[in-house]
Amino acid sequence: YHECNVYQKKIYFLRHSIHKLEQYDKEIYDYYLKNKKKALDDWLYLKNIKPKKKKFDYVTYFTSNNDEYKFTYKKPTNQRKIIEKLVNLNLIKYKLKIRVHPNTKNKSDETKRYWDQLKTLYPNIIINYNEEITSEDLCRKSFLTMSMGSSVAAESLIFDTPHILIGNQHWYANLPGYYQCSEINFESYLKKFLNKN
């Protein structure tokens, strides 16, 4: 249950190695194709089970490809501004990680140069498009994940890692376990969330 078409209510099952989706095959076919009502009941049941304590190292922001939003939203969320603010935040107990979307390798040279420059400036924060670090691993090690509408939100919630959506570009409005804030106030929202939890 990974890639969802943002513009139509369709779900696609992809096998990008970076996401290790074969681990979800049984969940996908048993739950979502055979019995959707049972899937929701099970999800809500699992959300109420206290998970075993795990060590959290990161707060991770998963980037999206801007061109996927430009022709759908009149004023898409400004991801560059979000990243600029994030790298200057003090998260106290957690290390910030920014995971560049792996599909960036198929984008323009200009787009790749932008991320390559950021990687040079923030080598300990940026995980670039050509680095083999899975979203699963990051979700498991993160106290919290964020995006401006990435499909990684569902993956994060599967691992009981809360997800903050910045803005309103999303398809998972009805999934339990995610939070939403505006592009303007996300810094204060994030700080309050970390202090509260």
N, C-alpha and C positions, 0 to 999 in steps of 0.2 A: 504494500500500500504506500507507494512512494511518490510517483509523479502524477500530478493531476493537471489536466488542461485548465488553465486559469480562465479561459474564455467560454468553455462549454463544460457541462457537468459530466465529464468523462474521466475515468481513471486508467492509467497506463501502467503496465508492469514491465519495467526495464531491468536489464542485467548489467549495469555499469559496475565494473569491478570495484570502483572506489567506494561503493555503498554496500557491498556484500549482500545483495538482495536475496541470494539463494537461502539465507537464513530465515527469511520471512515467507517463503513459498507456502508452507503448510498453513500459516496464519491466513495468508491471502486467500487460498483456495477453500479451506475449511470454513472460514468465517464469512468473508465478504462475498464470495460467489454463491455459497449454498444457503446461508441463513443470516441475513443482515440484522434482523431483530435480535437474534441471539448474540451477535457480535457486540451490539451496543450494550446489552445487559451484562455481558462478560466484562466489557471495558469498564463500565461503571463499578462493577463488583471489584475488579482488580485495583481501581483507583482508591478504594477504601482499605486495602490491605497495607499495613505498614511495611515498607521495604526494609531490607537489611541495611545497616549503616554502611555507607561507602565513602571513600575519600574523594573529595571534590577538589580539583586543582584550578579549574578555569571558569571564567565567564566567556562564552564564545558567541561571536557574531558571525552568522553565515550570510555571505553576500548573495545577491541575485544579479542576473544579467539585465542591465537597465533597458536594453532594446526590447525585452519581452513585455515591458510595461508601457513603453512610449506610445504605441498605437492603440492602447486600450484606455489609458487614463489621461485626461486632459492635463493634469498637473501631477506627474509621478513623484513619488517620494525622492528627495534628494539624498542619495546614498553617500555621495562624497562628503556632504556636510555631517552626516551621521558619523562616518568614520573619523573625520577630523576631530569631532567632539569626543568620540570614544577614546582615541589614543592619548588624549589629554586628561582623562578622568583618573582619579585615584580610587581603585576598587578595594583597597586595603588588604583583605585576606586572599584575594583571588588574582590570578594572572589573566590578563585579557588576551584572547586569541581571536583573530579575524581570519576566517576560512574563506579564501577566494574560490568562487564557483569553479569546479573542474572544467566545465565547458568553455571557460574563458580561453582555453588553448585554441578554440576554433573561431575566436573573435578577431577583430581587426588588430593590426600591429599597434595602432594608437592605444587601444584598450589594454593590450598586453604590456605596453611600455609604462602605462599608468601604474599597474600593479607591480611591475618589476621595480619601479622607482620607490614605491611604498615599502616593498620588501627590503630594499637597501636602507631606507630610513629607519624602519622598525623590524629588524631581523628576528627579534624574539616575540613579536606580536603577529606578524603576517604569516599565514600558511598559504603559500602561493598555489596557483592553479596546476603547477607541474610537480607538486610534492605529494607523495603517496601516503597520505594520512587520511583514514576513513572518517566519514561523518559519524559512524557508529562509535568509534573510539572516542571522538570528541564529545559526543552526547553522553556517553557513560562517565566521562571524567569531568563533566561540567556541572556546576551547581545550577546553572541557568544558561539557556541559549536564547538568542535574539535573531530577528531578521526583519526585513521589510515585506515579507510574504513568501519566504522560501518554503518549499515542500518538505524541508527538513523538520519543520514543526511537528508533523505527525511522527516522524522517526524519533524525535526527541521525547515526545510524550509516551511513546511505547516503552522507553527506558525510564519513565517516571521522572524525567527532567523537565521542569517547567520551561515554558517558552513565552517570550514577550514579543508581540508583534508591534513594530513601529510604523504607524500610519494605518491605511485601510486597504491595502492591496493584498487580498488574501482569498482563500477558498475554504478555510477550515473554521469558519465562524462558530460552528456548532460542536466542535470537538471539546470535550472537557479537559481542563488543565492548562489552558493558555490564557495569557493576559494581553491587554491591548493598551497602548498609549499613543499620544499624538507625536508627530515628528518634532513639534516645538518643545514639548515638555519631557521628552524621553530621559534626559539626564537626571532631572529631579525624581522622576518616576523610578528609574533604576536604583538610585541611591536609597529611596524609601523602601523599595522592595528588598534590597540587600540588608538594610538595617532591621527591617521587620522580621526577616526570615533567618 
